[in-house]
């Protein structure tokens, strides 16, 4: 794994001695990717493409703040134990929290700029799919969000300095039992499903599909609803392979319950759009 790309010299003010992480770089690239695609789509749809960067700026703020707040919600015991240091730590962001707050801020900004909201949603659908894939590369490089133990050819051992490494202790902290045969064969660092790469692959396929169908004549909001359903289905599937300790709903994680809700919302939205004439919508 490659969690740190390089370290700033100690003599530099403010950032001296700090590491530049692969996750941080890939997250930055994910927003750049989203901005470039959103700009191209807005221009294709007859809007000022440069306004895409105003929307991306709001997405950055919402993504970081929302992702952090969701993570704090899931780990409130750590906030109580560690205090402000936990809240201000680099790590710990959750996609659905970031998406919710970012979506609110982006739509708010789009409305302020007089842009039609549903058409902007459609323009953002391919951008969201590919940006998510880029961001998950960062998760893989830093060694975060890996899956359950596996002895198959796809298994990856996340050794230190991965954060966290896929050790027996860390896996069992999620309430997952590790097969003694795996311990005997691999020692303390166990191969696990590289769920980050599963998501990279699936989200890239979703992007290519959306890119192919984006020119179809449809009611505003239709393309975004397609992305929402596919993204929800992708996350629902990959969660079965993830090493998680938030399975509050039997075999389902909180993310899977949210995914089901998003899929249902998207399908209802698509059904309503079919009954709506293809007229301009804001």
N, C-alpha and C positions, 0 to 999 in steps of 0.2 A: 504494500500500500504506500501511498505518497501523500500523507496528510499535510506536510509542510513543503512548500516549494522553495522558499529561501527565507533568510532572516535579515532584517535591517541592521546595519552597523550600530553599535552601541552609542556612537557619538551623535547620531541624528536626534534632533529634539522631537519630543512627543512619541515618535514611533520607534526610537532606538531600542534594539533588542527584541522587537515584536516579530512574530512569524507571519508570513503571507501564506495562508492555507489554500490548498487545492479546492476545498469546498467554497471558500470565499470567491476565488477566481471564477469558478464555474457558475456560481450564483450570479456574479456580475455579467458573465457571458450569456447567461440565460435571459437576463433583462435586455441586453443588447440584441440578442436574437429576436426576442419578442418585438422590440422596437423596430427593427429592420423589416420584419414581416408585416407588422401592423401598418407601418408607413406605406409599404408597397400596396397593401390591400386597400388602405384608405384612398390612395391615389387612383387605384383601379376603379374604385367606386365613386370617383369624382370629388373627393374631399382634399383639403390641404394636408399633405402627408406629414409636414413638419409638426403638425399638432399632435402627432402620435407620441412625440417625446414628452409632451406635457402629461399625456395619459400614463406613459411609462413611469414618469417621476412619481405620480400618485400610486402606481402599482408597487414601486419600490418601498415607499413608506408603509403602505398597507400590508404588503407581503411580510416585511420584517416585523412590524408591530403586531399584526394579527397572528403570525406564526409563533411569535414568542409568547403572547398571551395564552394561546391555546396550549402550548407546552407547559406553561406555569399552571394552568388549570389541571392538566393531567398529572402534574408532579407537585401539587400544593404542599405536600409534606416536606419536600426538599426546600421550598421557599421558606417555610417556617423554620427549618433547621439552619439554612445557610444565609437567609436574609437577602440583602440587596446584591451581594456578590453573585448569587444564583440568577437573579433577574437580569444582571448586566453581563453575564458570561457570554462568550462568543457562541457556544453551541446551544442546541435546543430550539428548533423551530419546526412547526407542523404545517404541512401543506394546506389542509382544509381551513385552518385558522387564518393563514396568510391569504388564501384565496377569497375568503368571505370579506375580510376588511379591505383588501385590495379592490375587489369588485365594487364595493360600495363607494370607495373614493374615486375610482376610475369613472363610474357612472355619474357621480356628482360633478366631477370635473368636465365630463363630456356635456352634461346639461348646461353647465356654466358657459361653455364655449358654443352653445347652440347647435351641437351635433345630434343627429337622430340616434337615439340610444340603441334601438334594436339593430340598426345597420352597423353601428360601431361594435356591438356584440358579435355580429357575424364576421366583421373584419378581424376581430381578435381571436376567433376560434382556432385557426391554424397556428397563430402565434403562440397561443397558450399550450397547444399540443407539443410543439417542437421545443419551446422554452422549458417545459417540464422535463423533457428527455435530457436536455443539456444539464439541467440542475441535478438530475439523478446521477449523472456521471460524477459530479462532485461528491455525492454521498458514497459512491463506490470507492473513489480515490482516498477519501478520509477514513473509510472503513465503518460507516454508520448504516443503520437500517438494513442489516443483513437478515437472512432467513433462518429457518430451522435446520438442524443437522441433516446431512445427506452423505451417502457413500457413493453417489452417482458421479458420472464424469463431469457434471456441471458444478460440482462442489468447489468452493473457494475457501481457503484457510486465511482468515484475517488475523495475521500475526501482529504483535506490537511492531511499530508504533500506531497501528490502526486504533481508532477510538470509537467504540471499545473493541478490543480484540475478541475473536470468537472462541474464547476459552470455555472450558467446562463450567467454571464458576459463573461466568457471565451468562451463558446459555441457561443454566439452571435457575438463575435469578429471575428469569421470565416464567418460571414454573414448568419448564420443559425438561423431561428426563432424557439424558444422553445414554445411548446404547453403550454398555461396557465394552462391546467389541470395537466400537469407534475409538474409545479411549485407549484400548490396548494397541490399536493399529497406529493412531496418530498422536497419542500423548495428550497434553493439556489443551492444545489448539486444534479444534475440530473443524472439518470442512462443513460449510453451510450453503444453503441456496443463495446465490448472488441476486437477491430480489431487486436490487438497484438496477442491474443490467436487464432483468426481465421487464422492468418498467421503461427503461430506455428503449428497448426493442418495441414494446407494445405502443408506446406513445409516438415513436417515429412512424410506425405503420398508420396510426390514427392521423398523424399529420399528413402523410402522403395521400390518404383517402380523402381527407377534407380538402386538400389542395386540388385534387382531381375533380371533386364535385362542386367546388365553390362557385363556379360560373353558372350553375343551374338556375333557372327561373323559379323562385320560391318566395314566399312571404318573408318579410324581414323578421329575423329571429330564428328562422328554421335551421340555418347552419350551426348557430351557437347551441341550439337544443340538441342537435346531432352530436356535437362535441361533448356536451354535458352528459349525455347518455353513455357514450363510449368511454369517456374518462371515468365515470362512475363504475362501469362494468370492469374496466381494467383494474381499478383499485380494489374492487370487491374480490376479484380473482386472486390478485397477488397477495392479499392479506392472509390467505390460507397458508402461504409459504413463509410469511414473516414471523420472526421471533418477537412476540408481543406479550405484554402482561395486562392489556386493557380489554380482555375478552369479558366484558361486563354482561353480555347477552348470550350466555351459553357458549357456543362455539364461535360466535361472531364477535368481532372487535367493534369498538365505537366507530372506527373509520368505515367498516362495512355497513353499519346501520345508516350512517350518513350517506354512503354510496347508494344504498337502496332508495333513500329518500330523493336523492338527486336524479336517479334513473326514472323513478316514478314521476317526478316533476317534469322531467324532459319529455317523457312519453305523452303526458297529458298536454303539455305545451305544443308538441308536434301535432297531436290530434286536433287541437283547437285551431292551429294555423291552417290545417287542411280545409277547414270550414270557413276560413277567412279569405276574402278576395285579396289578391296580391296588390295591395295599395301601399303608398308611402306611410311609414310609421315612425314615430319619434320615441 
